[in-house]
């Protein structure tokens, strides 16, 4: 039996104190968690443009990677669209590795030490997440009703990121108290700030005001670790708003109200994602713009509105209130994040998967032609299912990372919104990467679960789509995807890094 990594052992030690009953399940989940993270890492090693790799050779038994220093790294064939835990071990110069953190440590390439630590956290946290899921999704479990119940079914996190569950800075107690897959109720604090010291966009509601003060919802982790407020943390009873954490962890659903996006200055998967002053200032403009372009989709797309946003002088103390996607469900309909479909019977129906691909590409390509590239990954993109489970329209939330093209907007008579400069580009490659990388290589691939299933869905969907240059680029070229492993090994390089995956429409992947 492999010796547990430092992160795995630390989690076990903490678990023995705060939740000893989970220890056997945690230990039992570790091998599968290692394989899940190693599968994602092997995908990155075989497909990202890593500068210290000198060559790649596909063999009958798998893939051989030649390192610049002459070493050989061998493993199974890598389907870049597969989501199962298929890679259980790889060989580095003949030595077998089943632990992704140890593999990255012994690769000893630039920045591998810090990435190895992240991989160890990812493995241990994923095992902890899986440990509490006995009976999860079993026939006896009730079908989710509320939006947060769907979101909390996503146990494994990002389907392709090696840091799918990396939560450095979170204790075991905090993971159990705040992680959506553990289904907690989180008490958000309310910090009063004089209105004159706040940047407010949209309408900040009266129930979050106290006279001349604005009440800013604060995540308890942020209060304890960043704002350093005494008494903050899990189980303290200091919160004022009881809420259910969603996939994003820092965004939570109020039981009978909107979603609250809180500041949470922790590194989750790739980066520390705060709520910048620019995004607060632009939130109302983006909401109006999103609503306007959605009206041009013949009812196929709805945009959740940001109702109000506030920043109290710093990204560390900021919050947004956003409509619940449930608002856009009719009688008997369900609104489900695309990322949550993988845990249902939906992907097992090739016809439904093809209809989802057709719907999503119809909307995504229409908006792209207009000059709006959505970051339509499985967390931002939700699908409205009819009472019998058919995909009928889409809901999109969180407009902060879309891209807009002034030239394309002008062709359609749409004014360019006053948004941060990073969101504006006429570069067709950048626009297509944003949409195709998130939607096809992300949301649809994660739902399909393999290259073969993704190819089958696209082959049924594409003939019904209008022929455009963007569609030709999707069908004829390689498929762009974020180079997630390269990005974690390039900490000094800002922005996204990209790789080209074999196009499922022209390659026999899977």
Secondary structure, 3 states (H helix, E strand, C coil): CCCCCHHHHHHHHHHHHHCHHHHHHHHHHHHHHHHHHHHHHHHHHHHCCCCCEEEEEECCCCEEEEECCCCEEEECCCCCCCCCCCCCCEEECCEEECCHHHHHHHHCCCCHHHHHHHHHHHHHHHHHHHHCCCCCCCCCCCCCCCHHHHHCCCCCCCCCCCCCCCCCCCCHHHHHHHCHHHCCCEEEEEEEEEHHHCEEEECCCHHHEECCEEEEEECHHHHHHCCCCCCCCCCCCCCCEEEEECCCCCEEEECCCCEEEECCCCEECCEECCCCHHHHHHHHHHHHHHHHHHHHHCCCEEECCEEEEEECCCCCCEEEEECCHHHHCCCCCEEEEHHHHHHCCHHHCHHHHHHHHHHHHHHHHHHHHHCEECCCCCCCEEEEECCCCCEEEEEECCHHHCEECHHHHHHCCCCCCCCCHHHECCCHHHHHHHHHHHHHHHHHHHHHCCHHHHHHHHHHHHCCCCCCHHHHHHHHCCEEEECHHHHHCCCCCCCCCEEEECCCCCCCCC
